[in-house]
Amino acid sequence: MAVTHTFAGLPVADYCVAYDWYVRLLGREADMFPHERECVWRLTPTSSIYVAHDPERAGSALVTLALDDLDAHERQLRAAGFTFSDEATGSAPRRLIVSDLDGNRLAFFQDPSPTGGSALAWASVPE
């Protein structure tokens, strides 16, 4: 089996409010709107996140994103007024944890590889 693209889903109770929140978090409008209450941001050529109206599952997502510059992202979060926790556990890299209005958790960490290729060793959020 060859995976060609990864989509990470974020279920939300209020799609319109959540859309605005994610526009602020990601710094731009969504790239696609596959359905009336679903939007998609392409993050890399082979990965995307999507926000979907799904009140029954709202708040249950855990998404981890490896970044090339965590410090710059921290400054962007602060400038946009986001509340987040700054966590470091054991030998795992430092992570910034943001929760959306429903409680979906997004973790951001510094990719330890200069080319971004070895992040898989750190791609889990314990809890």
Helices and strands as residue ranges (DSSP letters): E 6-12, H 15-26, E 32-35, E 38-44, E 47-53, E 62-67, H 70-79, E 85-87, E 95-99, E 105-110, G 119-122
